[in-house]
């Protein structure tokens, strides 16, 4: 029996696409007879050092504190915990290469365990993620970072397997010189029974339960409220639309609290400044994301930088009209003009026009196409089976 240990920079109760993916994958493996554990950071001192969650053992190491500094300070604690757990797992899976990739690989080699490096975001292997959106995003600094990343990648190539989550990240990993036989393309999967279209009577009941106006046209975003998600642009686009479509409401599902790039307070202030306080709903951190999506009409995802956003797959599974940026793995999910609208990232005008078209000329065919594509390509059970087969093959090498 193969046992899996996931290393993750952040995990529940942090809510984000990557955190949700690891939680669902680990619990899915456990239900299929493959015990799974998660080793992560104890971001808040009040969080337990160990607990069981959905049949998965969760272990947390310090130090608590701000996300940007703490995620690097966690490395010594992670390595010590790996040593203590050496007899409790057979395969090590490292989510993301930025912080835990190299330490995880070296620790796995020290413990003589197969190591899987799983893609987290775009730009990990090219180095783009390290400078994007910062004051260092210029040619000289980028060249220095690229040189350091190339040196690191030569070490990372020793991993037993790599998992990519979008066509773009797969191309990026192959361009880094990784052995193609070790690169496994496994997109995120979603529970297409939980995330499913709502019949009109279900949508009305959900809106009543969630306190949303039954007759309004509702645009929803789900995810963390962080810089780089394009949410300031979305608020401005919505304010423009609200002048012409006063019955429209914007719902921002999620929170940015405790994250390094948190802009939640700034967004709330922006909403007030644009005179939209009565039309924009901030839900804060919620567990029932499917209910909010199924109560909506249009899904908006104006992110500027992504790999494979789970939020878009969930919205597509709900059969929503999706308006999203043409970034990362989004085009893997949404085909422009067929299953939704793809817009230029950072372009307020194209975002506003696409949202208006989605709101005023509802195209049920696009939502149906999004649902059909998701069921066919992003079903959660199929994704778990592919991960399970990979981990079993790696675990058999220990025999």
N, C-alpha and C positions, 0 to 999 in steps of 0.2 A: 504493500500500500504506500503510494507516494504522498508525502506531506509537504505542503508549500508554505513558505514564509514570504510575505510581501513587505518590502521596505517602502515607506511613503513619507514624504516630507510633512504632509498634513493629512488628517483623516477625521472621521466623525468625532465630535459634533460640528466640525467645519463642513459647510455645505458648498459643494462645487461639483462640476462635471466629473473631474478626475477622482475626487473623493467618493462620489456616488458610484462611479464605475468600479473602483476597487472594492467597496463594500458589497455591491451586488455580485461581482465576480467571485469574491471569496466565499460568500454565503451560498452562491450557486454551486461552486465546487464542493463545499461541505455537504450540501444536500445530495450530491451525486457520489458521495463516499470518498471524497478526497479532502482530508482535514486541512484547514487553512488557518493561518495566523497572520496578524498584521502588526508590524513594529513601526511606531510612528513617534511624533513629538507630542509631549504634554505641554501644549501651548499655554493653557491656563492652569494655575496651581490647584484649582478646585477640581480639575478632571481626575478621575481615578487612574492609578498607575497600571492597573490591569482590570479587565472586565470581559464578559462574554456578550457578543452582539450578533444576533441572527445566526447563532451557531458557530461564530468565529471568535477565536481568542484574540483580544487586542491588548498589546503591551505598549506603554508610553514611557519615553525617557525625557529628561529635562534638557536644557533649562526652559522654564516658562519665560514668556516675554514677547517683545515685538517680533513679528514674523520674519522680517528681513534679516535681522541679526541672529535670532534664535535658530533658524534652520541650519546655519553653518555650525553653530555651537553644539548642535545635537549630535554631530558625527562621533565624538569619542564615546558618548553614551550608547549610540547605536552599535558600535563595534563591540563594546563590552557585553551588551545584551545578546548580540549574535553569538558570542562565545559561550554565554551561559545557556543558550538555546540550541547548541550545536547538535544535541541528540534528539531534538524535537522536530526537526525538519530535514527534508531531503533535497528540495530545490529552492533556490533563492530567486525571487523576482524583485527587481528594483524598478520602481516607477519613476521615470525621469532620470536623465544623466547629469543634470546641472549640479546638484549638491551631493546626492548619494551614489551617483553612478560609479565613480572611481573608487571611493571607499568601500562601497558594497561589493564591487568586483574583487578588490584586493582581499576583503574579509572573506568572501566566498572561496577564493583560492586557498587562503590560509586554512579554512575549515574543510577544504576538499569537497565542496558542493558545486553542482552545476549552477550557473548564473544566467538569468534571463534579464536583459535590459529592455524595458518597455517604454516606448515613446510617450512623452507627456505633452509637449507642445512643439510647434514648428520652430525651426532654428536651433535646435539643440546641437546637432552635429555640424552645422555650418558656422555656428557661433553668433548668428544674427540675433538670437534671443537675448544675448548678454548686453547688447548696446541699444536695441530697439527702444525708442521712446525716451531715451536718456540724453543728457548733455554730451555723452561720449559717442553719440551716433554720427561721428565724422570719419573721414577716410583714415587719418593717422591712427586714431584709437581703434578703429575697426580692424586695421591691418595687424596691430599688436594682438588683439583678441583672437583674430583668425589664426595667427601663428601658434598661440597657446592652445587653442582648440585642436589644431592639427596634431600637436604633440600628444595631447590627451587622447585623441581618437586612436592613435596608434596603440595605446594601452587598452582602450575599450574594445578593440577588435578581438581581444582574447576571449570575450564572453561566449558562452555556448550557444546562445540564441538571442535574436533581437525581434521585438514585436513592434510593427508600425501600425498606425490607426487611420491613415488616410493615404490616398495616392501620392500626395505631395510629400508626406514624411517618408514614405517608402522610397521615392526618388532621391530624397535628401540622404537617407541612410546608405543607399547604394552608391551615391556620388562620393560618400566619405570613404569608399574603398572597402566596405564590409563584404564578406563572403556572401554571395546571393543565396547560397544554400542555407545559411543561418538566419536569413531575414524572412520573417513570417508576417504576412499582412492580415491582421485580424481587427477589423473595425469594431468600435463599441456596439453593443447590442442593447436593445430595450425590451421590456416586457410589453409586447403588443396587445396583451389582454388588458393590462392596467391602463396603458396609454392607448386609448381607442376613441374613435369619434363618438360624440354625444348626440343622441336623438334630441329633437327640439324640446320635448318635455323634460328630459334629463338636464339639458342646458339651463332651462328656466329654474328647475329645482336647485341646481348647483348655485346659480346666481343668488337666489333667495337665501341659501344657507351661508354664502360667503359675503352677503351684504352688498352685492353689486346690483345696479339697476337692470331690471329684466329686459327693458326695451332698448337699452343703449347698444352701440357698436363698440366692442371692447378690443383694444390692442394690448397684447401682453408680451412682456419680456421675462424670461426666467434665467437666473444665474446670479453670480456674485456682483455686487455693485462696485466695480473696480475701474480705475483708470485703464484705458485701452479697450474697453467694451463699447465705446461709442455712445454711451448713455447720455452725455451732455448734448450730443447731436440729436439723439432721439427726442429729448425733451423739447429742444428748439423746433424740430420738425413737427412734433405733436402740437405745440403752441400755435404754429402757423395753420395747421389743419383745423384746430378747434375753432378758429374764427369762421371757417366755412362749414364745419360739421360740429355744431355745438353739442350734439348728443353723444359724441365719441368720448370714451374714457380710456386712459392709459393706466395699466397695472404693471408695477415693477415688483416681481416676485423674487425675493432674496434679500441679502444684506451684505454689507462690506465690512462689518464690525470686526476688529481684530486683525484685519489683513493689511499688508504693507501698502497697497495701492487703493485703500478705501476712499471712496468719494461720496458715500451715502449722505453725509451732512451737506456737502456742496450741492448735490442734486436736489435735496429738499429745499435749500435756499434758492436754487435756480428756478424751481417750480413756482415758488412764491413770487419771485421777481418777475416771472412771465405771466403772472395772474392766473395760474392754472391749479391752485391749491385744491379747489373743489372737484377737479376733473382727473387728478392723478392719485392713484392709490399705491402706497408703500406697504407691502405685506410684512416686511421683516423676514426673519428666518422661519421657514415653514417646512413641514414634512409632506404635506398633501399637494405636491406640485401638479400631479395629474388632474386634481379637481379644478385648479385655477386654469389650466390649459383647456380642459373640456368645457369650461364656462365661457371661453373666449371665441372671438371671430377671426382675429388676425394675430399672427405671431411676428414680432419684430426682433431682429438680432443684428444690430449695426456694428458688430465688433470690428476692430482694426487689425487684430492679430490672433490667429487661432490655429489649432491643429485639426482636431475633430470634435466639435462641440456637441456633447451629449444632448444639450438643450434643444438643438435644432432637430435631432433625430426624434426626440420625445414629442415635439410639436408636430412633426410630419406624421408620426404614428397616430396622432389625434385627428388627422385629416384637416389641420388648419391651413388657411392661406398663409404662406410663409414669405416674409420680406427679409432678406438677409444679405450681408456683405459677401462679395465674391472673394473670400479669403480662405486659406488653408483647405480643410476638408469639406467646407460647406458645399461646394459644387458636386462633391461625391453624393450628397443627400438631395439637394435641390437642383433641378434642371430648369434654367431660366425659360419662362414662357410655357413650360409644361407642368411642372409641379410647384411652381412658386415664382418669385421675383428675386433676381440677384442684382445688387446695386454696387456701385463703386464705393469702397470703404472711405469714409471721411467726407463724402459728397452729400451735403445736406439737401441739395435740390433733387437729386435722384432718389434719395430716401423718401422725401416728402411726396414726390410724384407717385412712387410705387405704393406707398401707404394709402394715398388717396384713391388710387385705382383699385386696390384690394378692398377698400371700405365701401366705395360707391358702386363698384361693378363686381359684386361677388362672383367668383368663378369656381363653382363647385367641382368642376372637372380637375382643376389644379390640386385642390385638397384631396380628392379621391386618388389622383395620381401619386401624390406624396405618400399617402397611406399605403397604397399598393407596393410602391418601391421599398418602403421601410420594412413591410412584412416580408418581402422577398429577400432583402439584402442585409437587414440589421436586426434580425430576430435574436433575442437574448439567449434562448436555449441553444441555438446553433453556435453562437459565439462561445458559450461556456464549453460546449463539446470540443471545439477546436483548441481552446486553451488546455482542456483536460488531456487531450491526446498529446499535445506538445509536452506537457509536464510529465506525463507517464513515460514518454519516450526518453526524456532526459533522466528521470528517476531510475529507469532500468539500467542506466550506465553504472549505477552504484552496485549492482548485483554481482 
